[in-house]
């Protein structure tokens, strides 16, 4: 008997060729390097964004939760398994919208307009101000310096008692993920480069 996951993979071929990578304990589905779905053994989750979030919420699609040992990260992907099984036509429409949104967001993030530090994952206005005050003026500088060096600069300008969580947040901003999803070996590498 075929698994639900195999059915999902087969179904997603209708929307064009895709790449898959291990993500959030499941499989991320990408078109042109933009992720639009996560598959687990039992479920299919679609990326939200723009008006799609509201549509998926109204359809009673719950958000994807990635549970790690001590934390849970809720990401902007919605469970459409029931729609996949009961209403393929609506599901297909949502998949197309999700692909479109993910492509648009990817293009925007790679464009010149995407220059604000606060637009990076984990960052917000207060962190943007802190980083700028430490002498890191923009996204390009932030990315080229790297998480450890930015953290070092912030610590130098704001005092030594800056929370280590900030280092993880900067690394997540650079890696494009929520800081709670950083792997332990990445964290250890960052700590080593701080010592150096």
Secondary structure, DSSP 4 states (H G I P E B T S, - for coil): ---HHHHHHHHHGGG---EEEEETTEEEEEETTEEEEEE-SS-EEEE--TTHHHHHHHTTPPEEEEE-SS-EEEEEEEE-HHHHHH-HHHHHHHHHHHHHHHHHHHHHHTSTT---GGGSTT--HHHHHHHHHTT--SHHHHHHH-HHHHHHHHHHHH-TT--THHHHHHHHHHHTS-GGG--HHHHHHHHHHHH-
